[in-house]
Amino acid sequence: MLVSYEWLKEYVHIDDYTPEEVAEKLTRSGVEVDIIHELNQGVTGVVVGHVLSCDPHPDADKLNVCQVDIGEQEPVQIVCGAKNVGKGQYVAVAKVGARLPNDFKIKKAKLRGQVSQGMICSLQELGIEGKLVSKAYSSGIFVFPTDLKPGDDALTHLNLHDTVLELDLTPNRADCLSMIGVAYEVAAILKREPKLPEPHVHSIGEQASDYVSVQVETKEDAPYYGATIVKNLTIKESPLWMQTRLMAAGIRPVNNVVDVTNFVLIEYGQPLHAFDYDRLGSKEILVRRAQDGEKMVTLDDQERSLSSDHLVITNGEDPVALAGVMGGADSEVHDETTTILLEAAYFDRTLVRKAAKDTGLRSDASTRFEKGVDPSRLKKAGERAAALIAELADGEVLQGPVEFDEISEEPMKIDLNLERVNKKLGTDLSFEVVSGILQNLDFSYTKTAEGFRVEVPTRRQDITLDVDLIEEVARLHGYDEIPTTLPEAATTPGGLTDIQVLKRRSRRYLESAGINEAITYSLTTVEKEKAIRSESISRDVKLALPMSEERSTLRTTLLPHLLEALSHNKNRNLHDVALFELSSVFHTDEVTVTKQPEEKLNLAAAFMGTWQEHPWQQEKKSVDFFVVKGIVEGLLEELNITSEVLFEQAEINGMHPGRGARILVRGEEIGFLAQLHPGVAKDVSLKETYVFEMNLENLTNERKQDVRYEPIPRYPAIDRDIALVVGENVASGKVEEAIREAGGPLLKGVKLFDVYQGEHLESGQKSLAFALRYLDPERTLTDEDVSDVHHRVIEQLEAKLGATLRS
């Protein structure tokens, strides 16, 4: 619902509030204002101009040279290319120095040798959407329909200083689908009286019943149908004030009769329809169910096939309108119409919804019928429209209307217990406070022993129970005024499980490292996994009723779909991609699965292309094994895994035979990292690709729960380097593990800084150089203290690994 602030001011006094303040109060009371639209999109310097003369451009066939009075001492010359420009018109002129939407500045120019001191504007050039501009001005400049004073602010006449509030209404608040309904709401919030229009219809002596009769077959389908006859009218353009009101509400002006029905639709929330009386084909209106297979042509010139679930308006024989949805093309009001039949009716909301859904014709009218219109406003809406048509189309209203009236306008009566109100809201509101809220809502009531006997007006069809009234009291009193209380029952504070902590920390770390998360299907095929499936997995988990062959098996690894995602990116010229997925895999040890498979939480990632690039320094580093290893090490550190972590070289199925390692934590394998085998990579159209996959659940028991901080050492450390010669098959991790074990509590740091093979070393050997740091936080170490530990380290390495000091 679009609510014009200037239009709303006609129904409730809000001059002392800005549109933003009104929006804030509406939102606080439960009617959310989604967007505030300023109709003026930065336009300045646009005035009313009077075209004094309009002559063809001497050197251009499609241009005209106009002399325009803009309220200054001398007229200005403007070159205009619009086909509809002409002498005597009152137009919108952007003067030199004016600004139009998108910060377009008007400057003095020369067009084909003729000076142009401004611009005659179309509505679109002033920021009005093309779909809201009437067909007469959909191309060309806009011409004011009445004489105005040159030099006046054109934006004021075009209502472009207005602000529109876009309401995001919940389905129950159908009462706010009208300006009057919103006025009631704002008046209740601001504790003011709404000012409602009072229609006055001046009828001539003739009776409408002499022109038409109204019958309804089933009163449940249409408990009210009123037909008003207006004759001797003239179809023409609506006055500017009505056109601007409709455009602010998002409706395109058509002509004075159609515009009035749309105006009353927005004002009252009551859909109306005008038929060309002379084209109805009879003097009878019959409202009935359509026959199965019956056809009619609607206003959009589409033939519709109807059913007995649809309600139609007929001329006694043929359908002339689909009730509550759209009129028929045969009885449409056109330029030559002189007599109309104005319909104001109440249709069953279920039938309207069914018809709108079946035909795909959802409209402003059908929306309001579906949500419920106010039965007490039906006749007033018809009178308001008849009065406006008589005024704007010079028509004569016949005495009537001709009605079928079986509708109930009785208000809903609900007992409201004051004690129950306070108990539900946790408040201590007095009788006077609650009665004041009911008065602000314009709800009549009588006092009872327990509280109130409330009469809910028919415009508020969402209120049927006492809890609905309690909600009204809460929102009008102010949700922020309700005191905050804590539950009296004993509560247990919530927290994250170990798995949830691991998942959150893993995501945070990997995303901070520049790796994007992927979400892939849990279903796959055996063929996709075959090349890289772990040798320890020998059973498939097949679905009994798969959706397709491509989704027939539960996955046992996350990698195949990640590799597909890399291939998808590579085929679209995205070569530097890093993806991870944190999700479940499924394992079973049964040949024929008879129970739920074991679900495990795995973390996998795949990398290709450039990892880091510094063009200014001409540095470029592609992803490699050690980049991925560093990411895994950082992840384990982030997860607070304090147990011994070891990367052990291994040959892994589907991976490069020389570039793979198992990840061990305290001797237990938790996953692997490796380069994808070139053959496997080629099968999925990839080049050099690196991956890792780990089982997060296996890390739960290894994670140190408490973080303990150590003070900065007050005593100096002693550093010693050691170069060892070992067999080339001895892993550096094994050597580091032996050093740490032998070093005891004084050894605080071990770091490999050099690996050498070649000259001066025997074949089959290599040299590993480590930097060792010794430290005692309680005292200063002596050379003797460090030497004793250092010798013990060397002895242990010689005994366990056959290592010798490099000479």
Secondary structure, 3 states (H helix, E strand, C coil): CEEEHHHHCCCCCCCCCCHHHHHHHHHHCCCCEEEEEECCCCCEEEEEEEEEEEEECCCCCCCEEEEEECCCCCCEEEEECCCCCCCCCEEEEEEEEEEEHHHEECCCEEECCEEECCEECCCHHHCCCHHHCCHHHCCCCCECCCCCCCCCEHHHHCCCCCEEEEECCCCCCHHHCCHHHHHHHHHHHHCCCCCCCCCCCCEEEEEHHHCCEEEECCCCCCCEEEEEEEECCCCCCCCHHHHHHHHHCCCCCCCHHHHHHHHHHHHHCCCEEEEEHHHCCCCEEEEEECCCCCEEEECCCCEEECCCCCEEEECCCCEEEECCCEEEHHHCCCCCCCCEEEEEEECCHHHHHHHHHHHCCCCHHHHHHHHCCCHHHHHHHHHHHHHHHHHHCCCEEEECCEEEECCCCCCEEEEEEHHHHHHHHCCCCCHHHHHHHHHHCCCEEEECCCEEEEEECCCCCCCCCHHHHHHHHHHHHCHHHCCCCCCCCCCCCCCCCHHHHHHHHHHHHHHHCCCEECCCCCEECHHHHHCCCCCCCCCCEECCCCCCHHHCEECCCCHHHHHHHHHHHHCCCCCCEEEEEEEEEEECCCCCCCCCCEEEEEEEEEEECEEEEEHHHCEEEECCHHHHHHHHHHHHHHCCECCCEEEEECCCCCEEEEEEEEEEECCEEEEEEEEECHHHHHHCCCCCEEEEEEEHHHHCCCECCCCCCCCCCCCCCEEEEEEEEEECCCCHHHHHHHHHHHHHHHEEEEEEEEEECCCCCCCCEEEEEEEEEECCCCCCCCHHHHHHHHHHHHHHHHHHHCCEECC
